[in-house]
Amino acid sequence: MNDQIQDFFEKSLVENHIDNELYQTYSVKKGLRNEDGTGVLVGLTKISDVVGYKIQDGEKTDDYGSLYYRGINVEDIINGQRKEKRYLFEEVCFLILFGYLPSYDEFEKFKKVLSDRYELPPHYLEANILGFPAKNLMNKLQQEVLMLYGYDDDPDNTSIIETLNKGIDLLAKIPSIVCYTYQTKVHYFDEKSLVIHHVQKDLSIAETILSLLRNDGKFTQKEAEALDIALVLHADHGGGNNSTFTNVVISSTGTDIYSSVAGAIGSLKGPRHGGANLAVKKQMENVIEEISLEATDDQMKKIVNRILDKDFNDGSGLVYGIGHAVYTLSDPRSEMLSQICEELAIEKGRHQEYLFYKRFGEIAVQEIYQRKGIHVCTNVDFYSGLVYNMLNIPSDLYTLLFVVARTVGWIAHNVENKLYSNRIIRPATKYVGTLKDYQPVEKRK
């Protein structure tokens, strides 16, 4: 049967080929990207702004990157938090959802709203997670989000307040679902002990994740701070990234929030989006095995060029963790994560490994510029996998932690689109085929 499908497909390629030049003929933007690499505008937002270049005299000019949540530079948010020594992800969630920084009283109330919703519905764990283990945890998470639809008394209510309310409920519950599905997976498929902890309402989301994943439930302040900052840096990245746009497109049809978030998770699963940090991890493991942590700069240059020549790693010719669709001279998330990564590496006795990453990133950027004449930078995926690894977070969960963080951005864009656009997103495609007469079956070849 597979051979038959292959034959059908090969015949279809002759019939259905689309010439590449037709995209220019009809001004169709591949991937919704302009010729200069900038994104095609598909909406307006006040949630976040991703700045990676300048437009001067109508031309794109490379620049150092900045990320703003509701107009506030994320670097300032994190630096302010680190001085005050308090956890930040919940505060950033408030900022992204409501558009302003909360007062102390408002934040305490919001934190209680979240923590009161940590727990899953009665018997949900036993009925939906423990009894149905899955090897692919991203697919499983999609299923679990859709299962929560059945526990909602009014799931198809898509009013603004109900969308916000249901979204906050997902934001609070997804962390424990992620941890419980992982524990179930390793118990059933890897034959490890099943360890299930109850959630503790006095913990932050970052602390909750660490406590649920570890057999003893313990973690250091530095570990919790590192994960907290990683969540902050992944919370939103504008309305144009694939998963957020997917969420808004689905929501624009008038469907429920569970369907929208499940669709966004499916989008984030792809290695070109949320799965990129896993590709970085595998790449760096291969590089270290090949040249060792004591490698010279010359050895690093050679291995980078081998990757670019498709002679090393997965043969793709891509140096994973280097380059971004928007950022050019720098990715601010990478720079901020690099800082906490180094602090964590020192605590874990893995500073040499961090320095290897940093040196490799710098050399890769230089080599790509020399070969291609373009400015690239390390992106957030370059260090996130190393941070998670030092936190003893299994690689199965790297992309799921992205979901934990990005859920708040999905909800905010969902609400914003309902408030100010509220139209079904229905772009067009240009038909470039020929018109044909219907042929009776006896005349077909």
Backbone torsions as a table, in degrees:
resi	resn	phi	psi	omega
1	MET	NA	-39.7	179.0
2	ASN	-62.5	-37.3	178.0
3	ASP	-65.0	-36.6	178.7
4	GLN	-65.6	-43.1	179.0
5	ILE	-63.1	-39.8	177.5
6	GLN	-60.8	-41.9	178.5
7	ASP	-63.4	-45.4	178.9
8	PHE	-59.6	-43.7	-176.7
9	PHE	-64.3	-44.9	-179.4
10	GLU	-62.4	-38.0	176.2
11	LYS	-65.9	-37.1	-178.9
12	SER	-66.6	-30.2	179.7
13	LEU	-62.3	-36.5	178.7
14	VAL	-67.9	-41.4	-176.4
15	GLU	-72.6	-33.2	-165.2
16	ASN	-115.6	11.4	-177.5
17	HIS	-58.9	134.6	175.7
18	ILE	-111.7	118.5	179.9
19	ASP	-66.1	137.9	-176.9
20	ASN	-60.4	-35.6	-177.0
21	GLU	-65.4	-17.8	179.0
22	LEU	-65.2	-26.6	177.5
23	TYR	-62.8	-40.6	177.2
24	GLN	-73.9	-38.5	-180.0
25	THR	-55.6	-42.2	-176.6
26	TYR	-104.2	12.2	178.4
27	SER	53.9	41.4	177.4
28	VAL	-89.9	128.6	-175.8
29	LYS	-91.7	110.2	176.6
30	LYS	-62.3	130.3	178.3
31	GLY	64.0	19.6	-176.0
32	LEU	54.7	38.3	177.9
33	ARG	-117.2	137.0	174.7
34	ASN	-73.7	169.4	-177.4
35	GLU	-61.3	-30.4	-179.8
36	ASP	-87.4	7.5	177.0
37	GLY	91.9	-8.5	178.0
38	THR	-75.0	156.8	-178.3
39	GLY	-81.4	146.4	173.3
40	VAL	-70.9	130.3	-179.1
41	LEU	-68.3	126.7	-179.2
42	VAL	-122.8	4.1	-180.0
43	GLY	177.6	177.5	176.7
44	LEU	-118.1	144.7	-179.5
45	THR	-149.4	152.0	170.3
46	LYS	-118.8	15.7	-175.4
47	ILE	-84.0	-55.9	179.3
48	SER	-149.2	158.9	179.7
49	ASP	-132.9	129.0	-179.7
50	VAL	-107.7	111.7	-175.1
51	VAL	-112.2	116.3	-179.2
52	GLY	-130.0	-5.7	-178.9
53	TYR	-160.3	170.1	175.9
54	LYS	-118.1	153.1	172.2
55	ILE	-107.4	110.8	-179.8
56	GLN	-120.0	124.0	-178.3
57	ASP	53.7	38.8	176.7
58	GLY	80.0	2.4	-178.5
59	GLU	-117.6	146.8	179.3
60	LYS	-75.9	129.1	179.0
61	THR	-124.3	129.8	-179.3
62	ASP	-61.2	146.9	-179.0
63	ASP	-154.7	165.8	176.7
64	TYR	-73.1	140.9	-171.3
65	GLY	-81.5	151.9	173.6
66	SER	-142.4	148.7	176.4
67	LEU	-127.4	128.1	-178.2
68	TYR	-119.3	131.9	169.2
69	TYR	-104.7	116.9	-179.1
70	ARG	51.6	38.3	175.9
71	GLY	86.4	-2.9	-178.9
72	ILE	-104.5	129.2	179.7
73	ASN	-62.2	126.9	-177.1
74	VAL	-62.2	-31.3	177.3
75	GLU	-61.6	-40.6	177.8
76	ASP	-66.1	-38.2	178.9
77	ILE	-61.5	-48.1	-177.3
78	ILE	-68.3	-42.9	178.7
79	ASN	-62.6	-37.4	177.3
80	GLY	-65.6	-40.5	179.6
81	GLN	-65.7	-40.5	-175.6
82	ARG	-68.4	-28.0	176.5
83	LYS	-71.9	-35.2	-176.2
84	GLU	-89.5	-9.9	176.9
85	LYS	56.3	52.4	174.5
86	ARG	-133.8	158.7	-178.2
87	TYR	-76.9	147.5	-163.3
88	LEU	-117.0	-27.3	-171.5
89	PHE	-56.3	-42.9	179.9
90	GLU	-63.5	-37.1	178.4
91	GLU	-67.1	-39.9	177.2
92	VAL	-66.1	-36.5	175.1
93	CYS	-59.0	-44.2	177.5
94	PHE	-60.3	-47.7	-179.3
95	LEU	-58.6	-46.8	-177.8
96	ILE	-67.2	-39.6	-177.2
97	LEU	-74.9	-40.1	-171.2
98	PHE	-110.7	-11.9	171.4
99	GLY	88.2	5.0	176.8
100	TYR	-149.5	158.1	178.0
101	LEU	-75.8	132.5	-176.2
102	PRO	-75.8	151.6	168.7
103	SER	-71.4	170.9	179.8
104	TYR	-58.3	-43.4	-178.4
105	ASP	-66.5	-42.9	179.3
106	GLU	-63.2	-40.1	-178.7
107	PHE	-66.9	-41.9	179.2
108	GLU	-61.8	-39.2	178.5
109	LYS	-67.4	-41.1	-179.9
110	PHE	-66.5	-42.0	178.6
111	LYS	-60.8	-38.3	178.7
112	LYS	-68.6	-38.8	176.5
113	VAL	-57.9	-43.8	179.3
114	LEU	-66.2	-52.2	-174.1
115	SER	-65.9	-30.4	176.9
116	ASP	-66.7	-16.8	-178.6
117	ARG	-106.4	6.3	178.3
118	TYR	-57.3	-43.8	-172.7
119	GLU	-69.2	142.7	177.2
120	LEU	-79.4	161.5	178.4
121	PRO	-58.0	157.0	-179.8
122	PRO	-53.6	131.4	177.4
123	HIS	66.3	5.7	179.9
124	TYR	-63.9	-43.9	-178.9
125	LEU	-58.1	-48.7	-177.7
126	GLU	-68.7	-42.9	-172.8
127	ALA	-76.5	-34.9	-170.1
128	ASN	-112.7	-22.6	-176.1
129	ILE	-110.7	-59.9	-177.1
130	LEU	-62.3	-34.4	-177.4
131	GLY	-83.8	-9.7	-176.9
132	PHE	-136.4	71.6	179.6
133	PRO	-67.5	153.9	-179.9
134	ALA	-141.2	146.1	178.9
135	LYS	-78.2	-37.9	179.8
136	ASN	-96.7	110.7	-171.8
137	LEU	-77.4	-25.2	175.6
138	MET	-68.4	-43.9	175.8
139	ASN	-62.1	-40.6	179.2
140	LYS	-63.0	-40.0	179.6
141	LEU	-64.4	-39.8	174.7
142	GLN	-56.5	-46.6	-179.7
143	GLN	-60.4	-42.3	-176.7
144	GLU	-67.4	-38.2	176.7
145	VAL	-62.2	-42.0	178.4
146	LEU	-68.7	-32.0	177.6
147	MET	-64.6	-34.3	-179.9
148	LEU	-63.3	-22.7	174.6
149	TYR	-54.1	-42.0	-177.4
150	GLY	-71.3	-14.1	179.1
151	TYR	-98.4	1.4	-179.5
152	ASP	-95.3	128.9	-179.1
153	ASP	-68.9	-22.1	-178.3
154	ASP	-142.8	62.1	-168.8
155	PRO	-67.5	-25.7	-176.9
156	ASP	-92.7	8.6	176.0
157	ASN	-76.9	111.5	-176.1
158	THR	-108.8	23.8	175.5
159	SER	-63.0	162.1	-177.5
160	ILE	-58.2	-50.5	-176.6
161	ILE	-65.1	-40.0	179.7
162	GLU	-69.9	-36.4	176.2
163	THR	-62.5	-43.9	178.2
164	LEU	-64.1	-44.5	-178.8
165	ASN	-63.6	-46.8	-179.8
166	LYS	-67.8	-35.9	178.6
167	GLY	-64.1	-42.3	177.6
168	ILE	-64.6	-35.5	176.9
169	ASP	-63.3	-41.2	176.4
170	LEU	-65.9	-42.2	179.0
171	LEU	-57.2	-38.1	-178.4
172	ALA	-77.9	-33.0	-172.8
173	LYS	-92.5	-28.0	-176.2
174	ILE	-58.6	-39.8	179.2
175	PRO	-56.5	-45.0	-179.5
176	SER	-71.7	-35.4	176.4
177	ILE	-60.9	-43.9	179.2
178	VAL	-57.8	-48.5	-177.2
179	CYS	-68.3	-41.8	-178.3
180	TYR	-69.2	-37.8	178.5
181	THR	-66.8	-34.3	177.0
182	TYR	-67.0	-47.7	-179.3
183	GLN	-60.4	-37.4	178.6
184	THR	-67.4	-40.8	-179.9
185	LYS	-61.7	-49.2	-176.8
186	VAL	-69.9	-25.9	176.8
187	HIS	-70.1	-47.2	-174.5
188	TYR	-80.4	-39.7	-172.8
189	PHE	-100.0	-27.8	-180.0
190	ASP	-105.7	-0.2	177.1
191	GLU	57.2	43.2	175.4
192	LYS	-103.9	166.2	-179.6
193	SER	-64.3	142.7	178.1
194	LEU	-88.1	116.1	-179.0
195	VAL	-118.2	113.3	-179.9
196	ILE	-122.5	115.1	175.2
197	HIS	-100.2	149.8	171.1
198	HIS	-75.5	148.4	176.2
199	VAL	-71.8	149.5	178.0
200	GLN	-114.6	121.5	-173.2
201	LYS	-69.2	-16.9	-178.4
202	ASP	-86.7	1.0	-179.8
203	LEU	-97.6	152.2	172.9
204	SER	-74.2	173.3	178.8
205	ILE	-64.2	-42.7	178.3
206	ALA	-62.1	-44.1	179.1
207	GLU	-65.1	-38.0	179.5
208	THR	-60.2	-44.3	-179.8
209	ILE	-61.2	-48.1	-179.5
210	LEU	-63.7	-40.1	-178.0
211	SER	-69.1	-35.4	-178.6
212	LEU	-77.0	-26.1	-177.4
213	LEU	-84.5	-24.7	-173.2
214	ARG	-98.2	139.2	-177.5
215	ASN	-57.5	-39.9	-179.1
216	ASP	-92.5	-5.2	177.8
217	GLY	70.0	11.8	-174.0
218	LYS	-101.9	154.4	178.9
219	PHE	-159.9	160.5	177.4
220	THR	-93.5	164.7	177.9
221	GLN	-62.8	-38.9	179.7
222	LYS	-64.6	-38.8	178.3
223	GLU	-63.8	-45.9	179.8
224	ALA	-64.8	-38.5	179.0
225	GLU	-64.8	-40.9	-179.5
226	ALA	-63.6	-45.4	179.4
227	LEU	-67.7	-38.3	178.3
228	ASP	-58.3	-46.4	-179.7
229	ILE	-67.5	-38.9	177.1
230	ALA	-59.8	-41.0	178.1
231	LEU	-64.7	-42.2	178.6
232	VAL	-58.2	-44.8	-175.4
233	LEU	-71.7	-16.0	178.8
234	HIS	-104.5	2.5	-170.1
235	ALA	-65.0	-37.7	177.5
236	ASP	-158.8	154.9	178.7
237	HIS	-150.6	45.9	178.5
238	GLY	82.8	170.5	-177.3
239	GLY	-86.3	-5.8	-175.2
240	GLY	-92.3	-14.3	178.8
241	ASN	-65.5	152.4	-165.1
242	ASN	-58.7	-46.3	-175.4
243	SER	-69.4	-38.7	178.3
244	THR	-66.5	-42.3	178.0
245	PHE	-64.6	-40.7	177.0
246	THR	-58.3	-46.0	179.1
247	ASN	-58.9	-43.5	-178.6
248	VAL	-70.9	-40.0	178.2
249	VAL	-59.6	-47.1	-180.0
250	ILE	-64.0	-44.9	-179.0
251	SER	-62.2	-32.5	-176.3
252	SER	-64.1	-16.2	177.7
253	THR	-77.5	-12.1	-177.9
254	GLY	95.0	10.4	-179.3
255	THR	-79.7	176.4	-174.8
256	ASP	-75.9	162.1	-177.3
257	ILE	-67.4	-29.1	179.9
258	TYR	-66.2	-41.3	177.7
259	SER	-65.5	-39.9	-179.4
260	SER	-64.6	-45.5	-178.8
261	VAL	-69.4	-39.2	177.8
262	ALA	-61.7	-40.7	177.0
263	GLY	-64.1	-40.3	178.6
264	ALA	-63.8	-38.1	177.6
265	ILE	-63.2	-41.3	177.5
266	GLY	-60.8	-38.1	177.5
267	SER	-67.3	-42.9	-177.2
268	LEU	-67.6	-23.7	-179.1
269	LYS	-61.0	-29.7	-174.0
270	GLY	-62.4	142.7	-178.7
271	PRO	-64.9	-18.0	175.9
272	ARG	-81.5	-4.7	-178.7
273	HIS	-126.2	-99.4	-173.4
274	GLY	-76.5	-19.4	-177.2
275	GLY	-86.2	7.0	-174.1
276	ALA	-66.8	-31.5	-178.0
277	ASN	-67.5	-27.4	174.9
278	LEU	-67.8	-38.7	177.9
279	ALA	-64.2	-37.4	177.3
280	VAL	-64.3	-45.6	-178.6
281	LYS	-58.3	-47.7	-179.5
282	LYS	-64.7	-41.4	179.2
283	GLN	-60.5	-48.1	-176.4
284	MET	-69.2	-32.8	174.5
285	GLU	-62.5	-42.7	179.3
286	ASN	-65.8	-41.1	-179.4
287	VAL	-64.8	-46.5	-179.0
288	ILE	-63.9	-39.6	178.0
289	GLU	-64.0	-34.6	-176.8
290	GLU	-76.3	-43.4	-172.6
291	ILE	-119.5	-7.6	177.9
292	SER	73.7	162.0	-179.9
293	LEU	-67.2	-19.2	-179.5
294	GLU	-90.2	11.8	-175.5
295	ALA	-58.7	146.5	175.9
296	THR	-81.1	167.2	176.5
297	ASP	-59.9	-37.0	-179.4
298	ASP	-65.2	-39.9	177.3
299	GLN	-64.0	-38.3	178.6
300	MET	-65.7	-42.6	178.6
301	LYS	-59.5	-41.4	-178.8
302	LYS	-65.6	-41.4	-177.9
303	ILE	-70.6	-36.6	176.1
304	VAL	-60.9	-44.8	-179.5
305	ASN	-68.5	-31.4	174.7
306	ARG	-65.2	-39.1	176.7
307	ILE	-62.9	-45.7	-179.6
308	LEU	-64.8	-30.1	179.0
309	ASP	-86.2	7.1	179.8
310	LYS	63.4	30.4	-177.7
311	ASP	-109.9	6.9	179.5
312	PHE	-154.8	161.2	-177.0
313	ASN	66.8	-124.0	-174.2
314	ASP	-98.4	5.9	177.8
315	GLY	76.0	11.5	-178.4
316	SER	-80.1	-21.0	-174.9
317	GLY	82.3	5.4	-178.8
318	LEU	-104.3	135.5	171.1
319	VAL	-93.9	101.5	-174.7
320	TYR	-66.0	140.9	-178.0
321	GLY	90.3	-1.4	179.6
322	ILE	-119.5	125.6	178.6
323	GLY	98.9	154.1	-178.7
324	HIS	-155.6	153.7	-177.8
325	ALA	-67.0	-25.8	-177.5
326	VAL	-116.2	-50.3	-176.5
327	TYR	-69.8	142.5	-179.3
328	THR	-119.4	-70.9	-177.2
329	LEU	-76.7	-28.3	179.5
330	SER	-163.0	149.0	171.1
331	ASP	-106.6	112.3	-175.2
332	PRO	-61.1	-29.9	179.0
333	ARG	-65.6	-39.8	178.6
334	SER	-63.9	-42.3	-178.3
335	GLU	-65.8	-40.8	179.7
336	MET	-71.3	-38.3	178.9
337	LEU	-70.2	-32.5	177.1
338	SER	-59.5	-39.1	-178.1
339	GLN	-64.9	-49.9	-179.6
340	ILE	-70.6	-28.7	177.2
341	CYS	-62.9	-42.5	179.6
342	GLU	-65.6	-42.9	179.2
343	GLU	-61.0	-42.2	179.3
344	LEU	-67.4	-39.0	179.9
345	ALA	-62.6	-38.2	178.0
346	ILE	-64.6	-44.1	178.6
347	GLU	-62.4	-35.1	-175.7
348	LYS	-90.1	-2.0	-177.5
349	GLY	72.0	30.5	-177.1
350	ARG	-125.6	32.7	-176.5
351	HIS	-64.1	-36.6	-180.0
352	GLN	-60.6	-38.9	179.7
353	GLU	-65.8	-42.6	176.7
354	TYR	-60.1	-45.7	-179.5
355	LEU	-62.6	-32.7	176.1
356	PHE	-63.9	-47.8	178.1
357	TYR	-56.8	-48.8	-176.0
358	LYS	-60.9	-44.2	-179.8
359	ARG	-67.4	-40.6	179.0
360	PHE	-61.8	-43.7	179.5
361	GLY	-61.1	-44.0	180.0
362	GLU	-63.4	-42.4	-178.8
363	ILE	-69.5	-39.4	178.8
364	ALA	-62.0	-42.1	178.1
365	VAL	-61.0	-44.5	-180.0
366	GLN	-64.5	-43.7	-177.5
367	GLU	-67.0	-39.4	178.7
368	ILE	-65.8	-38.6	178.1
369	TYR	-65.1	-41.9	179.6
370	GLN	-65.0	-36.1	-177.6
371	ARG	-82.8	-38.4	-171.6
372	LYS	-114.5	-11.9	179.3
373	GLY	70.3	23.6	179.2
374	ILE	-122.2	147.7	177.3
375	HIS	-85.8	124.5	173.4
376	VAL	-128.6	172.2	-178.4
377	CYS	-147.7	164.1	170.5
378	THR	-67.4	139.5	178.5
379	ASN	-105.4	179.7	-173.3
380	VAL	-61.4	-27.6	-178.7
381	ASP	-71.0	-21.3	-175.5
382	PHE	-63.0	-39.9	-177.8
383	TYR	-102.9	-20.2	-173.3
384	SER	-62.2	-40.6	178.9
385	GLY	-62.5	-38.8	178.5
386	LEU	-66.7	-41.0	177.0
387	VAL	-60.3	-49.0	-179.3
388	TYR	-62.1	-38.9	179.3
389	ASN	-63.0	-41.8	179.3
390	MET	-69.7	-20.3	175.2
391	LEU	-88.1	5.8	-178.5
392	ASN	60.5	30.5	175.1
393	ILE	-87.6	125.1	-177.4
394	PRO	-62.1	148.1	-178.3
395	SER	-61.6	-25.1	175.9
396	ASP	-56.8	-24.0	-172.8
397	LEU	-101.8	-2.9	-175.7
398	TYR	-56.5	-50.3	-177.7
399	THR	-73.1	-30.2	178.2
400	LEU	-67.7	-32.4	174.9
401	LEU	-66.3	-31.0	174.0
402	PHE	-61.5	-41.1	177.5
403	VAL	-62.4	-46.0	179.5
404	VAL	-52.5	-45.3	-177.5
405	ALA	-74.9	-45.6	-170.6
406	ARG	-77.7	-13.7	179.2
407	THR	-54.0	-40.0	-178.9
408	VAL	-64.4	-37.7	176.7
409	GLY	-65.9	-41.6	178.0
410	TRP	-59.3	-44.9	-178.3
411	ILE	-64.1	-44.1	-178.1
412	ALA	-62.5	-44.3	179.8
413	HIS	-69.3	-33.6	176.4
414	ASN	-60.7	-48.4	-180.0
415	VAL	-65.5	-45.9	-178.5
416	GLU	-60.0	-42.0	179.8
417	ASN	-65.8	-38.1	176.5
418	LYS	-63.7	-39.1	-176.7
419	LEU	-70.3	-42.4	-166.0
420	TYR	-118.9	-10.3	175.4
421	SER	-118.2	-62.7	173.2
422	ASN	53.4	40.1	172.8
423	ARG	-126.1	149.7	175.9
424	ILE	-64.5	132.4	179.9
425	ILE	-80.5	112.1	-171.0
426	ARG	-140.2	74.0	177.5
427	PRO	-70.2	176.1	-176.5
428	ALA	-119.3	158.6	169.6
429	THR	-122.7	150.6	-179.3
430	LYS	-93.7	122.7	177.4
431	TYR	-75.4	125.2	-178.7
432	VAL	-121.9	14.3	176.2
433	GLY	-84.9	175.8	177.5
434	THR	-98.9	159.0	176.4
435	LEU	-88.1	136.2	-175.5
436	LYS	-130.7	154.3	174.7
437	ASP	-83.1	145.2	175.9
438	TYR	-68.2	134.6	-179.3
439	GLN	-110.1	128.0	172.7
440	PRO	-58.9	152.3	-172.9
441	VAL	-59.5	-30.8	-178.1
442	GLU	-73.4	-14.1	179.2
443	LYS	-100.5	-0.5	-177.9
444	ARG	-84.0	146.9	179.1
445	LYS	-87.1	NA	NA
